[in-house]
Amino acid sequence: MTSAVKKTISLPDDLARETEALARAEGKTLSAVVQDAFAERIERQLRELRGMQGYWSRKARDQGFLPRRTSSATCTSECRLRREHSRLG
């Protein structure tokens, strides 16, 4: 089991009620529902970043600004986000 870090967050009343209702409906803890939501949001953001990076990389290659093969050693925003996500839990 991974370690957990406790954080205090503030939610608008309606969002807190909806989140608690979802937790009850799914038979999960409030913490588990929030963790799932964070994980889904991070994955969605990473997919969006990959899409943007791919688009602009293709544009740059088409214009001759990048070689046809780029080094995978270059750390992108995606690498940094994944590293931070791994570090946090």
C-alpha distance (Angstrom), angle and dihedral (degrees) to the residues before:
residue distance angle dihedral
M1 . . .
T2 3.79 . .
S3 3.74 121.1 .
A4 3.78 119.5 -104.9
V5 3.77 132.3 -142.7
K6 3.77 119.7 -148.2
K7 3.80 116.0 -130.9
T8 3.77 130.9 178.6
I9 3.79 115.7 -135.4
S10 3.79 133.3 177.7
L11 3.79 121.4 -134.5
P12 3.79 130.4 -175.9
D13 3.82 110.6 -104.0
D14 3.80 95.0 -109.4
L15 3.81 93.3 49.1
A16 3.80 91.3 48.1
R17 3.82 91.2 51.2
E18 3.81 92.5 47.5
T19 3.81 91.7 47.7
E20 3.81 92.1 49.5
A21 3.82 90.6 47.8
L22 3.81 90.3 50.3
A23 3.81 90.5 50.2
R24 3.81 91.0 52.1
A25 3.81 92.3 45.7
E26 3.80 92.4 50.4
G27 3.79 94.6 40.6
K28 3.80 91.0 -120.7
T29 3.75 134.3 127.1
L30 3.77 118.8 -102.7
S31 3.78 87.4 -114.3
A32 3.82 91.7 55.7
V33 3.82 92.1 50.7
V34 3.81 91.5 50.3
Q35 3.82 91.6 46.0
D36 3.81 90.5 51.3
A37 3.80 91.2 49.5
F38 3.81 92.3 49.8
A39 3.81 92.3 47.4
E40 3.83 91.8 49.5
R41 3.81 91.3 48.6
I42 3.80 92.7 49.5
E43 3.81 91.9 48.9
R44 3.82 91.1 48.6
Q45 3.80 90.7 50.1
L46 3.81 91.1 49.6
R47 3.83 90.9 51.0
E48 3.80 90.0 50.4
L49 3.81 91.5 48.9
R50 3.81 91.3 49.2
G51 3.78 89.8 50.7
M52 3.80 93.5 49.4
Q53 3.78 92.4 44.1
G54 3.78 91.4 50.0
Y55 3.80 92.2 48.1
W56 3.80 94.9 50.1
S57 3.80 93.1 41.1
R58 3.80 89.7 55.0
K59 3.80 90.2 48.1
A60 3.81 91.1 49.9
R61 3.82 92.1 47.6
D62 3.80 91.2 47.9
Q63 3.81 89.5 53.3
G64 3.81 92.2 46.4
F65 3.81 96.0 -112.1
L66 3.80 93.2 119.0
P67 3.77 129.4 38.5
R68 3.78 116.3 -111.0
R69 3.82 90.1 -106.3
T70 3.78 118.1 43.6
S71 3.77 126.8 -165.0
S72 3.79 114.6 -98.2
A73 3.82 88.2 -151.3
T74 3.79 91.2 80.4
C75 3.80 109.5 102.3
T76 3.79 111.7 -134.9
S77 3.78 132.0 -169.0
E78 3.79 86.5 -88.9
C79 3.81 91.5 56.9
R80 3.78 91.5 50.1
L81 3.81 92.8 48.0
R82 3.81 92.4 48.3
R83 3.81 91.1 47.8
E84 3.82 91.2 49.7
H85 3.82 91.5 45.8
S86 3.81 90.4 51.0
R87 3.78 91.6 48.1
L88 3.81 92.0 51.8
G89 3.72 96.7 51.6
